[in-house]
Amino acid sequence: MSEILKVKNLVKTFGGLTAVKNLSFSIKKGLITALIGPNGSGKTTTFNMISGHLRPTSGEIYFENTRIDNLPPYKIARLGIARTFQNLEIFSHLTTLENVLLAINSRLKVFLWETVVRAPSFFHKERLARQKALEYLKMFNLESWAETPAASLPFGLQRYLEIARALATHPTLLLLDEAASGLDAREKDLLKERIIALKQEGITILLVEHDMNLVMDLADEVIVLDMGRKIAQGTPREIQRNPEVIAVYLGEG
Ligand SMILES: Nc1ncnc2c1ncn2[C@@H]1O[C@H](COP(=O)(O)OP(=O)(O)OP(=O)(O)O)[C@@H](O)[C@H]1O
């Protein structure tokens, strides 16, 4: 199976603190990989470096053989990596539909002249974008909330909206940062179902997750970090039996 993402000797320091220490791993195309580890082990910092929101102190990141660690987030997104954030980053003053439309329009080529002269092609593209956006909302049962300001959505639905918006950019690699955090059991079930459907569509998924049941149910492969270092990588069964991983998690409790 081919590798879609490769991280080599990644280091990130914040002042005197080294949050990520010489981290190397790769992610296989088409699979669900989970990045787990105790609080402060460097998971979000690693995500931020992959998505371009943080520059590594040293090391390299390759996405489908293109080096991306020196690229800004919007260029990385254009290459096909989308992400969600642990602390939601939706546009709260826009409606649910507008949040997704924005993501679609960032991809759709609407030329200025089409807008200015109100060309039929402009209206056609607008209609198409709306249709598409509604499809993404339907995936997460959000269609009846389309005209609701995003800030007024219940928390779980805001999490869904963030994923719908990320999908609207047509990613080949989707990074989910604690997507299940704050969801109730029913909401987690739909999330799980959707993630499996996305995998079946061929989207590669990397998730940072604290919910171990979700990780064990969903992940094909698990990478474990502790204090910025990778301590294990393997199938969920292998990880569950790994003495170093057990020690780290017991130590945490
Ligand atoms: N911008 C920053 N400035 C200074 N220190 C930071 C910054 N971001 C993260 N850190 C530190 O880096 C370490 C790793 O943090 P990170 O958020 O990556 O961990 P994490 O594994 O995602 O934790 P959690 O599970 O709690 O979200 C922590 O000690 C954190 O305090």
PDBQT file of the ligand as one rigid body, heavy atoms in Angstrom, charges set to zero:
ROOT
HETATM    1  N1  LIG A 301       2.095  27.713  20.980  1.00  0.00    +0.000 N 
HETATM    2  C1  LIG A 301       2.696  27.100  21.997  1.00  0.00    +0.000 A 
HETATM    3  N2  LIG A 301       3.569  27.753  22.774  1.00  0.00    +0.000 NA
HETATM    4  C2  LIG A 301       4.196  27.142  23.814  1.00  0.00    +0.000 A 
HETATM    5  N3  LIG A 301       4.018  25.836  24.133  1.00  0.00    +0.000 NA
HETATM    6  C3  LIG A 301       3.154  25.144  23.390  1.00  0.00    +0.000 A 
HETATM    7  C4  LIG A 301       2.452  25.721  22.290  1.00  0.00    +0.000 A 
HETATM    8  N4  LIG A 301       1.672  24.763  21.726  1.00  0.00    +0.000 NA
HETATM    9  C5  LIG A 301       1.865  23.637  22.440  1.00  0.00    +0.000 A 
HETATM   10  N5  LIG A 301       2.746  23.868  23.440  1.00  0.00    +0.000 N 
HETATM   11  C6  LIG A 301       3.249  22.861  24.398  1.00  0.00    +0.000 C 
HETATM   12  O1  LIG A 301       3.725  21.758  23.644  1.00  0.00    +0.000 OA
HETATM   13  C7  LIG A 301       3.408  20.533  24.292  1.00  0.00    +0.000 C 
HETATM   14  C8  LIG A 301       2.602  19.669  23.340  1.00  0.00    +0.000 C 
HETATM   15  O2  LIG A 301       1.319  20.254  23.168  1.00  0.00    +0.000 OA
HETATM   16  P1  LIG A 301       0.217  19.664  22.191  1.00  0.00    +0.000 P 
HETATM   17  O3  LIG A 301      -0.965  20.589  22.257  1.00  0.00    +0.000 OA
HETATM   18  O4  LIG A 301       0.794  19.395  20.871  1.00  0.00    +0.000 OA
HETATM   19  O5  LIG A 301      -0.136  18.288  22.899  1.00  0.00    +0.000 OA
HETATM   20  P2  LIG A 301      -1.351  17.324  22.672  1.00  0.00    +0.000 P 
HETATM   21  O6  LIG A 301      -0.805  15.963  22.662  1.00  0.00    +0.000 OA
HETATM   22  O7  LIG A 301      -2.146  17.766  21.493  1.00  0.00    +0.000 OA
HETATM   23  O8  LIG A 301      -2.190  17.562  24.013  1.00  0.00    +0.000 OA
HETATM   24  P3  LIG A 301      -3.761  17.485  24.295  1.00  0.00    +0.000 P 
HETATM   25  O9  LIG A 301      -4.130  16.043  24.216  1.00  0.00    +0.000 OA
HETATM   26  O10 LIG A 301      -3.869  18.018  25.678  1.00  0.00    +0.000 OA
HETATM   27  O11 LIG A 301      -4.449  18.334  23.273  1.00  0.00    +0.000 OA
HETATM   28  C9  LIG A 301       2.669  20.900  25.570  1.00  0.00    +0.000 C 
HETATM   29  O12 LIG A 301       3.605  20.919  26.632  1.00  0.00    +0.000 OA
HETATM   30  C10 LIG A 301       2.136  22.302  25.291  1.00  0.00    +0.000 C 
HETATM   31  O13 LIG A 301       2.003  23.034  26.474  1.00  0.00    +0.000 OA
ENDROOT
TORSDOF 0
